[in-house]
Amino acid sequence: MTVEGPAIIAPDHAQNRPFALETEGKGRPQVAPVKGWRRLSPLEQAFLRGQLAGGAAAHDAEARLTAGKRYGEMFALAQSSGRDCTDLDRISTSTGSGGVSDSQSAAIRQLIAVDSRMSARDRQIVRLVCGEGYFPSEAVRQVCADYKHTIPARLREALDGLVEAFAQARREKGGVRLG
């Protein structure tokens, strides 16, 4: 059976994800000739709508998107348990916590390094939009009640703070790589 697309294609769907086709026998999986469907994150949607462009000339929309995606990857890695549903039989029922993997520990350190270089409001907006998947309007209204009519501008300010935090963390001891 071939899946042609999502049951209902919404504006937040994009056909841009490569995927592998199963092959019968011992052959290696082949890359599909068409792209698979996926849902765009609220950050990617804001980028496609042009909401990350403009604002301070120090950073462009691509830099803001790249920093936001990198933050989201670090956030997801820091939040991961390192286990999936196939490991359920190995999970202990004791109250002790499991160990933290090296990659998870590194992601937590990188988040701390970047978060500590942003203002409290920028940090909250970036975490909500890039880490937790909130829509920019929800995040900005939750953090800044005084930005009701300029949500894209406030999101750009927060992402500018993120780009600058990555740059500052990179320059200082134990730098963080962007990308």
C-alpha positions as CSV (number, residue, x, y, z in Angstrom):
1,M,0.0,0.0,0.0
2,T,1.4,3.4,-1.0
3,V,0.7,6.5,1.1
4,E,0.1,9.5,-1.1
5,G,0.0,12.1,1.6
6,P,-1.6,13.1,4.9
7,A,-5.4,12.5,5.2
8,I,-6.0,16.2,5.2
9,I,-3.2,18.5,3.8
10,A,-3.1,21.6,6.0
11,P,-1.2,24.8,5.5
12,D,1.4,23.5,8.0
13,H,2.3,20.4,5.9
14,A,5.3,20.4,3.6
15,Q,6.5,17.7,1.2
16,N,10.2,18.0,1.8
17,R,11.4,15.1,3.9
18,P,13.5,12.4,2.2
19,F,12.6,8.8,3.2
20,A,13.7,5.3,2.4
21,L,11.7,2.7,0.5
22,E,11.7,-0.8,1.8
23,T,13.2,-3.3,-0.6
24,E,12.4,-7.0,-0.7
25,G,15.1,-9.5,0.0
26,K,18.6,-8.5,1.2
27,G,18.9,-5.3,-0.8
28,R,19.6,-2.0,0.9
29,P,16.7,0.5,1.3
30,Q,16.5,2.9,-1.6
31,V,15.8,6.7,-1.3
32,A,12.3,7.4,-2.5
33,P,11.9,9.4,-5.7
34,V,9.4,11.7,-4.1
35,K,9.7,13.6,-0.8
36,G,7.6,12.6,2.3
37,W,5.1,14.8,4.1
38,R,5.8,16.4,7.4
39,R,4.3,19.1,9.6
40,L,6.3,22.4,9.7
41,S,7.2,23.7,13.1
42,P,5.7,27.0,14.2
43,L,9.2,28.6,13.7
44,E,9.4,27.2,10.1
45,Q,5.9,28.5,9.5
46,A,6.9,32.0,10.7
47,F,9.9,31.9,8.4
48,L,7.8,31.0,5.4
49,R,5.4,33.8,6.1
50,G,8.3,36.2,6.2
51,Q,7.9,37.0,9.9
52,L,11.6,36.4,10.7
53,A,12.7,39.0,8.1
54,G,13.2,42.6,8.9
55,G,13.9,44.1,12.2
56,A,17.5,44.7,13.3
57,A,19.9,44.5,10.4
58,A,22.5,42.6,12.4
59,H,20.7,39.3,11.7
60,D,18.7,38.0,8.7
61,A,15.8,35.6,8.6
62,E,18.0,32.6,7.8
63,A,20.3,33.3,10.8
64,R,17.2,33.5,13.0
65,L,15.8,30.2,11.6
66,T,19.1,28.4,11.9
67,A,19.6,29.5,15.5
68,G,16.0,28.5,16.4
69,K,16.3,25.1,14.8
70,R,19.7,24.5,16.5
71,Y,18.1,25.5,19.8
72,G,15.2,23.1,19.2
73,E,17.6,20.2,18.5
74,M,19.5,20.9,21.7
75,F,16.3,21.2,23.7
76,A,15.0,17.9,22.3
77,L,18.2,16.1,23.0
78,A,18.4,17.6,26.6
79,Q,14.8,16.5,27.2
80,S,15.2,13.0,25.8
81,S,15.3,10.0,28.1
82,G,17.5,8.0,25.8
83,R,15.0,5.2,25.8
84,D,12.2,4.3,23.4
85,C,9.3,2.0,23.5
86,T,11.5,-1.0,22.7
87,D,13.4,-0.4,26.0
88,L,10.3,-0.5,28.3
89,D,11.2,-3.9,29.6
90,R,14.6,-2.6,30.8
91,I,13.2,0.4,32.8
92,S,13.6,-0.1,36.5
93,T,10.6,0.5,38.8
94,S,12.9,1.8,41.5
95,T,12.8,5.4,42.5
96,G,16.4,6.0,41.4
97,S,16.9,8.0,38.2
98,G,18.6,6.6,35.2
99,G,21.9,7.9,34.0
100,V,22.2,10.7,31.6
101,S,24.0,10.0,28.3
102,D,27.0,12.0,27.3
103,S,25.2,13.6,24.4
104,Q,22.2,14.5,26.6
105,S,24.7,16.0,29.2
106,A,26.4,18.0,26.5
107,A,23.1,19.3,25.2
108,I,22.1,20.4,28.7
109,R,25.5,22.2,29.2
110,Q,25.0,23.9,25.8
111,L,21.5,25.0,26.7
112,I,22.7,26.5,29.9
113,A,25.5,28.3,28.1
114,V,23.1,29.8,25.6
115,D,20.2,30.5,28.0
116,S,22.5,32.3,30.4
117,R,23.4,34.8,27.7
118,M,19.8,35.8,26.9
119,S,17.4,38.0,28.8
120,A,14.8,36.3,30.8
121,R,12.0,37.2,28.3
122,D,14.0,36.3,25.2
123,R,14.9,32.9,26.9
124,Q,11.2,32.2,27.7
125,I,10.0,33.1,24.1
126,V,12.8,31.1,22.5
127,R,12.2,28.0,24.7
128,L,8.4,28.1,24.1
129,V,8.7,28.6,20.3
130,C,11.8,26.7,19.4
131,G,11.9,24.1,22.2
132,E,8.3,23.4,23.0
133,G,6.6,24.1,19.7
134,Y,4.3,27.0,20.8
135,F,3.1,29.3,18.1
136,P,4.9,32.7,18.3
137,S,1.6,34.5,19.1
138,E,1.0,32.2,22.1
139,A,4.5,32.5,23.4
140,V,4.8,36.3,23.0
141,R,1.4,36.8,24.6
142,Q,2.3,34.5,27.5
143,V,5.6,36.2,28.2
144,C,5.0,39.8,27.1
145,A,1.4,41.1,27.5
146,D,2.5,44.5,26.1
147,Y,3.3,43.1,22.6
148,K,-0.2,42.3,21.4
149,H,0.1,43.9,18.0
150,T,3.8,43.4,17.2
151,I,4.3,39.7,17.8
152,P,6.6,39.1,14.8
153,A,8.8,42.0,15.9
154,R,9.1,40.6,19.4
155,L,9.9,37.1,18.1
156,R,12.6,38.6,15.9
157,E,14.1,40.4,18.9
158,A,14.1,37.1,20.9
159,L,15.7,35.2,18.0
160,D,18.3,38.0,17.6
161,G,19.1,37.4,21.3
162,L,19.5,33.7,20.6
163,V,21.8,34.3,17.6
164,E,23.9,36.6,19.7
165,A,24.0,34.2,22.6
166,F,25.3,31.4,20.3
167,A,28.0,33.8,19.0
168,Q,29.0,34.8,22.5
169,A,29.0,31.2,23.8
170,R,31.2,30.2,20.9
171,R,33.7,33.0,21.6
172,E,34.0,32.1,25.3
173,K,35.4,29.0,27.0
174,G,33.7,25.8,26.0
175,G,32.0,27.3,23.0
176,V,28.8,26.0,21.4
177,R,28.8,25.1,17.8
178,L,26.0,26.5,15.7
179,G,25.1,23.9,13.1
